[in-house]
């Protein structure tokens, strides 16, 4: 009987793929049934009075339902995250709306991260070539800084930033911390818009979902991203000084 440790299984199997298949099926059903019509400003405008009255009378229930819905939107990679965040600011105010959004988005993103890592992460890394392994090692070395940058500056779709770290072997704790703190500024911006959504509706207008790219908003976010990269720059500077 061999005493050698059994290497972890890295091949694909239905059991490993099941969580990711469930999330993909949910996305397909969402699109096929056109459920996106319920995550829209038109629906919110139509039911604004009944929604605000129900939230005022049943705050804990309303907050719990909002959390669950937002977790589902992120975990299943459904379109409508920005609308949901603005809705959170509209229904719960800036601070509570931001807090609920950040918690829910972090949980949803973590569920997707775990599903992707379980299904494909180990298998992809086992088949990775030298170039991908070097990129993986570089990303892991400064994972928190890179994650903060990707979360702060909306260069890539949110769901893509949820998936890539799973394939690069980012530790779960680092992923959760980077996601939680990295999405706070953007969530606050959209929740602030939601807090004034009633006045926007009264004018017959619709919020601009691209407002995050306005220079007065994007510039501070880029500044925070630069701060997040300072540890990376310091490491490179220090290693260059120590190099012969």
C-alpha positions as CSV (number, residue, x, y, z in Angstrom):
1,X,0.0,0.0,0.0
2,X,1.5,3.3,-1.1
3,X,2.2,6.0,1.5
4,X,2.4,8.7,-1.1
5,X,-0.2,11.5,-0.8
6,X,-3.0,11.4,-3.4
7,X,-2.8,14.5,-5.6
8,X,-5.9,16.7,-5.7
9,X,-8.3,16.0,-8.5
10,X,-8.0,18.6,-11.2
11,X,-10.0,17.1,-14.0
12,X,-13.5,18.1,-15.0
13,X,-16.5,16.2,-13.7
14,X,-20.2,16.8,-13.5
15,X,-20.1,17.2,-9.7
16,X,-17.4,19.9,-10.0
17,X,-19.2,21.6,-12.8
18,X,-22.7,21.5,-11.2
19,X,-22.5,24.8,-9.3
20,X,-21.4,26.7,-12.4
21,X,-24.0,24.9,-14.5
22,X,-26.7,26.0,-12.1
23,X,-25.6,29.6,-12.3
24,X,-25.4,29.5,-16.1
25,X,-28.9,27.9,-16.2
26,X,-30.3,30.7,-14.1
27,X,-28.8,33.3,-16.4
28,X,-30.3,31.5,-19.5
29,X,-33.8,31.3,-17.9
30,X,-33.6,34.9,-16.9
31,X,-32.9,36.0,-20.4
32,X,-35.3,33.5,-22.0
33,X,-38.2,34.6,-19.8
34,X,-37.4,38.3,-20.2
35,X,-37.3,38.7,-16.4
36,X,-35.1,41.8,-16.9
37,X,-38.3,43.8,-17.4
38,X,-38.7,43.7,-13.6
39,X,-35.2,45.2,-13.0
40,X,-35.9,48.5,-14.7
41,X,-36.6,52.1,-14.0
42,X,-40.0,51.9,-15.7
43,X,-41.1,49.2,-13.2
44,X,-39.7,51.2,-10.3
45,X,-41.4,54.4,-11.5
46,X,-44.7,52.6,-11.8
47,X,-44.6,51.0,-8.3
48,X,-42.6,53.7,-6.5
49,X,-45.4,54.7,-4.0
50,X,-46.4,51.2,-3.0
51,X,-42.7,50.2,-2.7
52,X,-41.7,53.1,-0.5
53,X,-44.8,52.6,1.7
54,X,-44.0,48.9,2.1
55,X,-40.4,49.5,2.9
56,X,-41.3,52.1,5.5
57,X,-43.6,49.7,7.3
58,X,-41.6,46.5,6.8
59,X,-37.9,47.7,6.8
60,X,-36.3,44.4,8.0
61,X,-38.2,42.3,5.5
62,X,-37.6,44.8,2.7
63,X,-33.9,44.9,3.4
64,X,-33.7,41.1,3.5
65,X,-35.5,40.7,0.2
66,X,-33.3,43.3,-1.4
67,X,-30.2,41.5,-0.1
68,X,-31.4,38.2,-1.5
69,X,-32.4,39.7,-4.9
70,X,-29.0,41.5,-5.2
71,X,-27.1,38.4,-4.3
72,X,-28.9,36.5,-7.0
73,X,-28.3,39.2,-9.6
74,X,-24.5,39.1,-9.0
75,X,-24.2,35.3,-8.5
76,X,-26.1,34.5,-11.7
77,X,-24.4,37.4,-13.6
78,X,-27.7,38.9,-14.4
79,X,-27.9,42.4,-16.1
80,X,-29.2,45.1,-13.9
81,X,-26.6,45.6,-11.1
82,X,-26.5,49.4,-11.5
83,X,-30.3,49.6,-11.5
84,X,-30.4,47.5,-8.4
85,X,-27.8,49.8,-6.6
86,X,-29.8,52.9,-7.5
87,X,-32.9,51.2,-6.3
88,X,-31.2,50.5,-3.0
89,X,-30.4,54.2,-2.6
90,X,-34.0,55.1,-3.5
91,X,-35.6,52.6,-1.1
92,X,-33.2,52.7,1.9
93,X,-31.2,56.0,1.6
94,X,-27.6,56.6,0.8
95,X,-25.9,54.9,3.7
96,X,-28.1,51.9,4.3
97,X,-28.5,51.5,0.5
98,X,-24.7,51.5,0.1
99,X,-24.2,49.1,3.0
100,X,-26.8,46.6,1.8
101,X,-25.4,46.7,-1.8
102,X,-21.8,46.2,-0.7
103,X,-22.7,43.2,1.5
104,X,-25.0,41.6,-1.1
105,X,-22.6,42.2,-4.0
106,X,-19.7,40.7,-2.1
107,X,-21.7,37.6,-1.1
108,X,-22.9,37.1,-4.7
109,X,-19.5,37.7,-6.2
110,X,-18.0,35.2,-3.7
111,X,-20.5,32.5,-4.6
112,X,-19.7,32.9,-8.3
113,X,-15.9,32.9,-7.5
114,X,-16.3,29.7,-5.6
115,X,-18.4,28.0,-8.3
116,X,-15.9,29.0,-11.0
117,X,-12.9,27.9,-8.9
118,X,-14.4,24.6,-8.1
119,X,-15.5,23.9,-11.6
120,X,-12.6,25.1,-13.7
121,X,-10.0,26.8,-11.6
122,X,-7.8,23.8,-10.7
123,X,-8.2,22.2,-14.1
124,X,-7.2,25.3,-16.0
125,X,-4.2,25.9,-13.7
126,X,-3.1,22.3,-14.1
127,X,-3.0,22.8,-17.9
128,X,-1.5,26.2,-17.8
129,X,1.7,26.9,-19.7
130,X,4.8,28.8,-18.4
131,X,3.5,32.2,-19.5
132,X,0.2,31.8,-17.7
133,X,1.9,30.5,-14.7
134,X,4.2,33.6,-14.5
135,X,1.1,35.8,-14.9
136,X,-0.6,33.9,-12.2
137,X,2.3,34.2,-9.8
138,X,2.6,37.9,-10.5
139,X,-1.1,38.4,-9.9
140,X,-1.1,36.4,-6.7
141,X,1.9,38.3,-5.3
142,X,-0.1,41.6,-5.4
143,X,-3.6,40.2,-5.6
144,X,-5.2,42.6,-3.2
145,X,-3.8,45.7,-4.9
146,X,-4.8,44.4,-8.4
147,X,-8.3,43.5,-7.2
148,X,-8.9,46.9,-5.7
149,X,-7.9,48.5,-8.9
150,X,-10.2,46.3,-11.0
151,X,-13.1,47.0,-8.6
152,X,-12.5,50.7,-8.3
153,X,-12.1,51.5,-12.0
154,X,-14.9,50.1,-14.1
155,X,-12.6,49.0,-17.0
156,X,-14.1,45.5,-17.2
157,X,-17.6,44.0,-16.6
158,X,-18.3,43.1,-13.0
159,X,-18.9,39.5,-13.7
160,X,-15.6,39.1,-15.5
161,X,-13.7,40.5,-12.5
162,X,-15.6,37.9,-10.4
163,X,-14.4,35.1,-12.6
164,X,-10.7,35.8,-13.5
165,X,-9.3,35.7,-9.9
166,X,-10.8,32.3,-9.6
167,X,-8.8,31.0,-12.5
168,X,-5.6,32.7,-11.2
169,X,-5.7,31.1,-7.8
170,X,-6.4,34.2,-5.7
171,X,-7.1,33.2,-2.1
172,X,-10.7,33.5,-0.9
173,X,-9.9,35.9,1.9
174,X,-8.0,38.2,-0.4
175,X,-10.8,38.1,-3.0
176,X,-13.5,38.9,-0.4
177,X,-11.5,41.8,1.1
178,X,-10.7,43.3,-2.4
179,X,-14.3,43.0,-3.5
180,X,-15.8,44.4,-0.4
181,X,-13.6,47.5,-0.1
182,X,-13.2,48.0,-3.8
183,X,-16.9,48.3,-4.6
184,X,-17.7,50.8,-1.8
185,X,-17.0,54.0,-3.7
186,X,-19.0,53.0,-6.9
187,X,-21.9,51.7,-4.8
188,X,-22.0,55.0,-2.9
189,X,-22.1,57.0,-6.1
190,X,-25.1,55.0,-7.5
191,X,-26.9,54.9,-4.1
192,X,-26.5,58.7,-4.0
193,X,-28.3,58.9,-7.4
194,X,-31.0,56.6,-6.1
195,X,-31.5,58.9,-3.0
196,X,-32.6,61.6,-5.4
197,X,-34.4,59.3,-7.8
198,X,-37.9,60.6,-6.9
199,X,-37.0,64.1,-8.1
200,X,-35.6,62.6,-11.4
201,X,-38.8,60.7,-11.9
202,X,-40.9,63.9,-11.2
203,X,-39.0,65.6,-14.0
204,X,-39.8,62.7,-16.4
205,X,-36.2,61.7,-16.7
206,X,-34.2,58.5,-16.2
207,X,-30.8,58.3,-14.4
208,X,-27.7,58.1,-16.5
209,X,-26.1,54.7,-15.8
210,X,-22.8,55.9,-17.3
211,X,-22.4,58.7,-14.8
212,X,-19.5,56.7,-13.2
213,X,-17.4,57.7,-16.2
214,X,-18.0,61.4,-15.7
215,X,-14.6,63.1,-15.0
216,X,-15.6,64.5,-11.6
217,X,-16.5,60.9,-10.5
218,X,-13.9,58.8,-12.4
219,X,-10.9,61.0,-11.5
220,X,-11.2,60.3,-7.7
221,X,-11.7,56.6,-8.4
222,X,-8.6,56.6,-10.5
223,X,-6.8,58.4,-7.6
224,X,-7.9,55.6,-5.2
225,X,-6.7,53.0,-7.7
226,X,-3.3,54.7,-7.9
227,X,-3.1,54.5,-4.1
228,X,-3.9,50.8,-4.2
229,X,-1.0,50.3,-6.6
230,X,1.5,52.0,-4.3
231,X,2.4,48.8,-2.5
232,X,3.1,47.1,-5.9
233,X,5.3,50.0,-7.0
234,X,7.2,49.9,-3.6
235,X,7.9,46.2,-4.0
236,X,9.3,46.7,-7.5
237,X,11.4,49.6,-6.3
238,X,12.7,47.7,-3.4
239,X,13.5,44.6,-5.4
240,X,15.3,46.7,-8.0
241,X,17.4,48.3,-5.3
242,X,18.4,44.9,-3.9
243,X,19.1,43.4,-7.2
244,X,22.9,43.1,-8.0
